[in-house]
Amino acid sequence: MSLITISSIERITAKRLADLLLAKHPTPDPNIAIVDVRDGDFIGGHIKSCLHFPTSSLDATMPTLMRKLADKHTVVFHCALSQQRGPSAALRYLREKEAAAPEKKDGEEQQKVYILDRGFVGWQEQYGLDERLTEGYRKELWEEGY
């Protein structure tokens, strides 16, 4: 039985994530992955270079996600508010990862998994208009309370 719970997964602020992403700007840091698990609410913008793995298809796509994240040092999950879908996806990912390789190898760097605090709603309030960090942003959708 896994000891990993949603409450044991650290949260990362939008500011801290933006700082990490901009540290190697304009080239995305290949060691960081952002996983956006929003479904239809993905419309209206997303964090630049994120991986879109909608919650509705996560059962089928989890093996692909596991492969894509295998070599990343930092992984950040989020949904709209990071209250349910994002944390659940992060928990599921960590449990699947633990089941696949229960013991850490000597010298292997531990992958850090976070949940984006306040999700994309909080992100777009700060960085929606910042084209270095956000793609496909449609301000009018967010002003209407999307």
N, C-alpha and C positions, 0 to 999 in steps of 0.2 A: 504494500500500500504506500502510495506516495505521500510525503509530508508537505508537498507544495500545495499552497492554497492561494486564492486570489489576494488575500490580505498580506501574503508574504512576498508578493511581486511589487518591486519598487515602482514609484511613479516618477516621471521626469516632467519638468515644466516646459512650456513652449519656449521660453527664453533659453534654457539650457540646451534643448534640442537644436534651436536655431544657431546657437554658438558652435555646437559640434558640426553642424552642416556647413556653416560659413568658414570654419577653420581651414578648409582646403578649397574654398570657392575660387574659381568657377568650376573646378572638377569635383564631382561628388566623391565623397570618401567611400572607397570600395569596402570598407570594414563596417559600415553602418547600413542597416536595412530598416525601412519603415514599412510596416504592414498595415494597410488600411482595409478594414473588414466591413466597411459600410456596404449596404446593398444599393437600392435605388437612390438613396440619399448621397451617393458618391458624386452625383451631378452638382455642378456649381463650384468645383475646385478641389484640389488635392495637394498634398505636400509633394514638392518636386522629387521625382525619381522614386516615389513610393511603389510598393508592390500592392496591387489591388487583388485581394482574395476575399470576395464577398462571403459573409457568414452563411448565406443560403446554400452555397456550394462547398463549404469548407470540408465537409465529410469526404467528398470526392477529391478535393485538391490538396488535402493535408500532406500526402506523400511528396507532391511537387514542392510545396512550401518548405518542407523539411530539407529537401535537397538544395533549394535556393538559399536557405539560411545557414547551411552547414558550416560555411567558412567565415561567417560574419562575427565580429567581436561584439557588436552592439546591435540589438534588435528592439524596435519600439513598435508596439501594437496600439492601434486606436480605432475608434468608431466615431460617431457624432459627438457624444459626450464622454466617452470612455467610462461609462457606468455599468454596461452590461456586455455588449458584444465584444468590445475590445479586450476587457479583462478576461472574459470567458475564452476567447481565442488564444490569448497569451497563456492561460492556464493549461488549455488543451495542448498547445504546442510544447510547453515545458514537460508535461506528463508523457507525451509521445516521445519526446527526446530522451527523457529519463528511461523509458521502457526500452528504447532502441539501444542505448549505451548507458547502463546503470552506473558504471564506475568511470571516473575521470582518470585518464592516462597521465603518467608522470610527465611533467613539463608542459602539459596541455593547458592553454589559457582557457579560463572559464568564460563562457559566453554570458554577457550581461543582457538580461531581458527586462524591458520597462513597459509601462503603460503610460501613454501621453496624458498627463493631467488635463482635464477639461476637454479632451478630444479635439476634433476638428473645429468644433464651435469656438472653443477658446483659442485655437491656433489662428483661425481666420480673423478673429477680432484684432490680433496683434500683427499678423503677417500675411493676411489675405492679399493685400496690394503689393507685397514685396515679391517681384518676379524672380528674384534669386532663390526664393524659398517655396513659392506657391505657383502652381500651374492651373490653367483653366478656370481661374477665379471669376465668378459672376456675382459681383457685389449686390446686384438687385435681388438675387434670390435670398441672400442673407439678411438684407434689410427688411424683407417681407416676413421674416421670422421662420424661414425654412428650417 
